[in-house]
Amino acid sequence: MSTQEASLYESHKKVYPRAVTGRFRSLKWAVMGVCLAFFYLMPLVRWDRGEGVPDQAILMDLAGQRVYLFGLEFWPQEIYFVTGIMVLAMLLLFLATALFGRVWCGYACPQTVWTDLFVMVERWIEGDRMERIRLDRAGWSWSKLRKKAAKHGIWLGIAVASGCAFVGWFADAPRLSHRLVHGTASLTDYGFVALLTSTTYLLGGFAREQVCTYMCPWPRIQSSLLDEHSRVVSYQAWRGEPRGKASDSTAGDCIDCLACVQVCPTGIDIRDGHQMQCIDCSLCVDACDSMMTKVNREPGLIRWESFTGQTQRAAGLPAEWRPVRARTVLYAALLLVVAGVMLTGLTLRQPYHMEVQHDRQPLFVALSGARLRNGYVVKLSNQTRGEQIFTLTVADHPEVVLAIAGEQDGAVHHIRLVAEPDGQTVYHITASLPQSRLNGGTETLTFVLSGGGRPDIRVSDHFFGPVWP
């Protein structure tokens, strides 16, 4: 009896996708070009915001705690806008998946885009599928060493460029490039460039389809978003089976040429049905249509089709597609609602903000004349480029006396506050109130900030006093 234990894991088999031409391959090239151009070139686009402010059109300035998006500027306290953008992206992905399957994975996902780029370089240097297979199986020679070195050299160049471009989204790209080249950048900059370089090189050059199959959670989520009316890449088994030679009149249209398998970037056989590994790139559609044309048979044996449409075709009926159905209407409605809320928030967005925080210690101070005093920290955020002057009052409490800490001689019912440009100005103020006005030891004060040519800003906080038995 053999004592050899069977492995619980199947060893990885390298995928060698073959080159293919067709309308879907052309679409993938176009999408890849747009995505790469946006990623590499967008940090170089300038947007004039005035003196002393970054002029990069899109910049996530972590050091300055700002996000710049063309004419918009977001501060840390406006993180809800970032949340809204993420929710919009999620709903758009849900809607696209319910309609067209994994089009994001097949065309615009960064893993797909960079894998396509790396495979293009590999094919350019080592040849198409069979040439690459023979090269990998052959022993080492100067020719093989030269090809492998050239391929990995270009891969590393792409990876370094990707790492630098990625960091350029978080720091001024031209200045960062100058610092990186001249060795004056920080260790943090070099560390992130090295991290992004290594991940791009490994994921695009080696992991490839394994990222989609084993690392990405989306293949396992998408099944809950699909239904019988979602259009996915599918093999028309009713037409293709049984498989046989083109000269066999008793066989179906599938001639078992394996062209669909050879062009698949994840190495699956679409004829086994729609699988988790399928990214709906439709390259198998181009390959199959090309073969069907060569053997004088109707294209469309593999097509972007819903399961309902496939069943209708099998019954000899025209295939119908229902893009409007319960789940797509729900996703579209939620998308419009969130987009509307975001647009409303941007329209009503104020360039000034006020925060009021009560001092923790002491809660109150007893003054002469049966008055009590509380201290507050007032933070004024000014998102404009100019200094702004405001007036702070307390609504519905004419007996409240306000003062800036350290300026008690100037105690009045309203105080003048100056907000520094493009920053946050902090004031320590005091408010005093007759003790007789306190009901149960507390009172609610509504601070009103007026000025700046905008509607008043109102923030409420507590006024504390002693609680008598």
N, C-alpha and C positions, 0 to 999 in steps of 0.2 A: 504494500500500500504506500502511495506517495505521501510524504510528509510536507510537501510544499503548500504553503498557505496562499489562497487566492486573495488578491488585492481588492479592497473595497472601493478603490478609486481607479477610474480609467485614466491611463496616461494620456497626456496631451498630444494631439496630432496636429502638426503645423498645417495651416491652411494656405494654399497657393492660389489665390483668385486669378482667373484668366481675364485678359483684357476683352472688352466687349464694346460695341458701338450701338447707338440707338437713341431714341428720344429721352428715355429715362437717364441713360448715362450722360447725355448732354445736359440734362437738367441738373444732375448731381455736380458736374463740372462747374456750371454756372453758380449754383448755390455755394459750392466750396470757394470759388473765387470771391464772391461777395463777402462771405464770412471771414475769410483770411484778410481781405483788404480792410474790412471794418476793424478787425482786431489789431492789425499791425499799424494802420495809418491813422485811426481815429485819435490816438493820443497826440498826434502831431498837428491836429486841427486847432487853430487859434480862435479865441473869442474875446474881444476887448471888453473888459469890465472896469477899466479905469486904473489909475496909478496905485501901486502897492497891493494889487489883487492878482491871483494867478490868472493867466490868460489862456489856459487850456480849456477847450470846449467842454469836454467831459473829464472830470477829475474827482476822485474820491480821496480828498486830502485828509488822511488820518491824523497827521501831526497837527494840522490846523483845525481839526474837528469840523470840517465842512464837506459837503458834497455839491459840486458844481455841475449843472446840466444846462449848457448853453446859457440862456438868460435867467435861469433859476438857480437859487442857492438855498441849500437845506442845512439846518443846524441839527445838533444831536437831539434836541427836544422834539424835533419833527420826524422822528423815526417812523411814525405812523404812515408817512408817505412812502417810505421804503417798504413797509409791510403791505401797503396797498398795491405797489408795483408787483410784489411777489405774488399776491393773491390774483392779480390780473393775469400774470404769466401762467399760474397754475390753472386757472379757469380756461384760458386760451388753449393750453395743452390738453385739458380734458375734452374740450370741444373738438379740437383737431383729431384727437385719438378716436372719439366716438364717430366721427365722420370718415376718416381716412386711415385709421390704424396708426402704426408707429412712424408717421412721416417725420416727426422730429428726430427720432433715432436714425432713420435712414438717410436724412439729408442735412440737418442743421446741428446735430449734437456735436460738441467739440471733439469727442472721441472718434466719431465717424469722419469728421472733416480732416483731422490730423492723420488718422489712419489712411485715408485716401491719399493724402499728400505723401506720406512715407512709402506707401505701396507704389505710387507713381514714380518716385525716385528709384525704388528697388527695381521696378520693371524697366526703367530707362537704362540702368547700369547692367543688370544681370539678365535681362530678357524677359520674355513672357513665361507663362506657367511651367511648361515643360523644360525650358532652359534653366529656370531657377531650381526645379527639382533635380535635374541632372547635376547642376553645379553643387548643390548641397550634398549630394550623394558621392560626388567625386572626391578623390584625395586632394590634399593641399598641394598647390602649385603656385608659381609666381602669378599666373593669370588669375587664379581664384583669389589669392591674397590681395592683388591689386584691385579687383572688383569689390571685394568685401571692405577693404580699407576706404575706397572711394565712397561706397554707400554709407558706411558708418560715419565718415567724415562729414558728408552732407547732412545726414541725420542730426549729428551733433550741432552743426551750424544752424539748422532749423530750430533745434531745441533751445540753443542759446538765444537766438532771436526771439523765440516765443517767451522765454523767461524774462528777457529785458523788456519786451513789449507789455507783458502782464504787469510788471512792477511799474511801468510807465503810466498805467491807469491810476496809480496811487501817489505818484509824485510827478513833478513837471518833467515831461519826457525828454525834451532837448537838454535841459540842465543835468538830468539824471544820466543820460547817455554820455555827456562830457565827463561827468565824475567817474562813471564806470570805466571809460576808456583810459583816463589819466590816473586811475588808482586812488582817487580822493573820495570815493563813495564810502558810506558807512558799512560796518560789518553786517548790519541788518539788511541793507540793500543787496550786498553780495550773497548773503545767506538765502534770501528769497529768490534771487536769480538762479542760484545753484539748485534750490529745491524745485523750482518750476522747470529748469533745464533737465534735471534727472527724471522727473515724472513724465515730461513730454517724450523724452527719449525712450523710456521704458514702456510706457503705455502705447505710444504710437508705433514703436518699432518692434516690440516683442509681445506684449500682452494682447493688444488688438481686440479680437472678438471675445477673448476671455473676460475683458472688462464688461462687455454687454451681457455676457451669460452669467458670470459669477459675482461681479462686484456691484453692478447697477441694480437697484431694487425695482426699476421701472418695468421690466418684463413681467414681474410678478404682480404688479399693480394694474397693468393695462387690461388684464382679462376682465376686471370688474367694470371697465369703461366700454367694452365692446359688446355688441349684440348682433343679431342675425342680419341687421341692415348696415353694419359698418363695412366699409370697403377696405379689403385687405388683399394682399397678393395671394392668389389661390390657384391651384391646379385643377383643371376641369376633368376630373377623373371619368365622368360619364362619357367624355369624348376621347380621352387618351387611352383608356384600357380596352382590351388587353394590349400590352406593349408588344411591339414586333418590328420587323424590318419594314422599310418603306415599300418594298415590293410585295409584301404580304397583304393580300386583299382582305383577309379575315381579322387582321390586327387593327387596333385603334390608331389614332393619329400620333401617339407618342412612339418615336423610333428608338427610345432608350439610348440617346446619344450622350447623355450626362452633361450636356452643355449648361443646363440650369444649375447643376451641382458645382461645376468647375468655375463658374463666375461668382458664386455666392461668397460674400466676404466673411460669413460665419461658418461656411462649410456644411450647410444642411441640404437635405433633399426636399424641395418644396412639394414633391409628389407624395410625400408621407403626411401631408396636411399642414395646416398653419401651426407653427411651433413657437415655443417661447423664444428661441434663438433668432427667429426671423425679425429683421428690422424694417421690413417693407420698403427696401430700397428699389425693388423692381428691376434689378439688373438681370434676373432670371427671365423676366418678361422680354427684354431686348434679345437675350440669347435664344430663347425659344422661338420668338417671331422670326429671327434670322434663319433658323433651321427650317421652320415651316415653309418659309419662302423658297428655300433651296430645294425642298422636296415637293414643291407645288401643292402645298396644303394651306388651308386657311389659317392665318395667324390668330392668336388669342387663346391658344391652348393653356397658357398661363397668363392670367390677366388680373388687373385690380378690380375685384368683384366682391360683392357681398354674398354671404351664404344663401340669402334669399334669392338673389339674382342668379346664382349658380344653379339652384334648384329649378328656377323658372326656365333657364336655358336647357336644362336636362329634359324638361317636359315639353320642349319645343315652343315655349312661349317667349315673348320679348322680355328681357331682363329689366326690371324696374328698380329704381333706387329711391329710397325715402330719406332724404336728408332732414326733413322736418318730422320729428317725433318727440316723445316726451322728454328723453334725456338731453337731446340737443337743444330743445326749447328751454329747458331748465338751465343748462350751462350758458346759453346765450343771454338769457334774462339776468342771471347772476353777473355775467360779464358786463352787461350794460349798467346794472345797478352800481357795481363797484366802480366802473369807469365814471358814472355820473357823480358818485360821492367824491371821487378823487378830483374831478374837474371842478365841482362846487367848492371843495376845500382849497384848491389852488386859486380860484377866483376870489374867494373871501379871505384869503390868507393875509394876515397883518404883518407888516415888517417890524412891529414893535411888540414886545411881550413883557409882562411883569409877573414876578413871583414874590409872594409875601410869606415869610416864615417867622413864627413867634419864637422869641428867645426862650431857651429851655431853663436857664438859670439866670436870675431869679424869675419866677413867673410874674411877679408884680412887686412894686415898691410903693410903700405908703408915703405920701407927701403931706405937707402942712395944708391946712384948709380942707381936710377930709377928702382929699383927692388921691387917686391911685394912678400909677404909671406902669405901662407895659412896654417892653422893647421888641422891635421887629427888625428882621433883615429883609430889605427890599432889593430885588435884583431886576435891573432893567436891561433887556436885550434889544439892541438896535442893529437891524440888518441892513441899514442904509449906509451910504458912504459919507454922510455928513452928520455933524453933531446935532442932536435934537434936544429941545428944552420942553420939559413937561411940568405940570402942576399936579401935586398930589393932595387930595382932600379925602374926607370921610363922609359918606352919604348919610343923610337923615340923623346926624348927630352934631348939631351946631356947637355943642358944648365941648367937643373933643379938641384938645390942643395938641398940635403936632410940632415936632422939632427934630432936627438932625442931631444925632448924638454928638456931644461936644460943643453944640451951639445953642445951649439952653436959653441964652438971652434973646434968641430970635424965635421963641415959641409963638406960633400963630395957628390959625385954623387951616392954613394951607401952606405948603412949602414948595419951593422951586427945586426941581431935580434935573440934572444935565446927564443925558445918555451919550457916552462916547461912541464915535462911529465904528461900525462893523465890529462890535464887541459887546461885552456885558459889563455893566457898571453896578457896583454893590454899594448900598447905603445902609447905615444903621440908624434907625429912627426910633423915636419914642412917641407914645400917645398917652395922654392923661385924661382922666374922666372922673367926674364926681362919684364918690363911692355910693351915693344914694341911687344912682342910675343902674347899679348892678342888681339883677334879679337872680337869686340863687347862686351868686358868686361868679357868674359869667355873663358876657354880653357879646353879641356878634357885631363886628365892625366891617363895613364894606368900604374898602379903599378904592378910590376912583382916580385913575391916571388920565389927565386931559392934555391935549396938544398933539403936535406932529401932523396936524391936518387929517387925522383919522378919528373914527368913533372912539368914545371913551372905553378904557379897559377897566373892568371891575373885578376885584378879587376880595373874597371874604375870609376873615380869620377871627379867632376868639380873643376877647379881652377878659383877663382873669382877675379875680379879687378874692378876699377871704370869704370863707363860708361860715356863717355864724350859726350856732345851734338854735 
